[in-house]
Amino acid sequence: MVVVTVLERSVRRLEQAHSLDGPAGAVVNVINRWLPAGRVKDVLSGTDLGHPLHPLLVTVPIGAWISAGFLDAFGGGGARSAARTLVGLGALAAVPATLTGASDWADTLGAERRIGAVHAMSNYGAIAAYLASWTARRRGRHRVGVGLSAAGAGLLGVSGWLGGHLTYAAGVGVDTTAFSTLPSEWTDAAPEAALDGRDMVAVLVGTVSVLLVKRPGSVVALSNRCTHRGAPLVDGSLGDGCIECPWHGSRFDVADGRVVRGPATRPQQVYETRVRDGRIEVRQADEQRTLRTNPVASGND
């Protein structure tokens, strides 16, 4: 518990390190200038996979470098060549992993961006250490190479912990609507007149913000919170049967919520709707997952 407390205190200091905002913002501006919303951004985001690509790609360099470490420790002299190859492979595999990470980081703000900046710097330091290790090994300086790999592994551990914090504590890369749920019974949302003269309107149904969109002869209801970073879609724009996120340009098909353009990877939740006695009613269409429906005060742990 002492270790956890120290780590949490350290990460909170990083979250409040406003001195990082200037340099991080400048780098983000460069990334966004060279990597606008579009096909390349979609590939780096993992839009076609339905999940972020970065966590998948980082397993390759991490696996290669950890395997090299085991060979260094237990493989004996005959394993030196294999360890050197694995160190080099990890460095090569780190390139696409770094590109996807930079793309994801550019879509963050505030504390998440600060933690992401330190996460990235730790990664770059680890890559530099492993590249230096590979060079030393090629020149026959095996012990130096092993030492540099150990330094890289230490930086990799710091980076990995911060990456886990970004995902599991800050929710970066997680579907922001994962814990938003509507009742499975028809629930009143708004008067039909709320859409008079308007293409869309956001209403609160329980604790869930729902976007009502007027379509020819019907009303469509979607989660108003973008699955990518939580932007209010009501502030976006409608066109060609799609709604575009006002923050990062993701586009979703209004009819079924599917992602038409990233960087979003998860589709928008679409709710069932009907109009009765001049009132728009909505309900959850799919089966609810346990984590979305378990009562907060259920007493279960």
Beta strands, then each sheet from edge to edge (+ up, - down):
strand 1: 187-191
strand 2: 200-205
strand 3: 208-215
strand 4: 218-223
strand 5: 237-239
strand 6: 242-244
strand 7: 251-253
strand 8: 259-261
strand 9: 270-276
strand 10: 279-283
sheet 1: 1+ 10- 9+ 4- 3+ 2-
sheet 2: 5+ 6- 7+ 8-
end
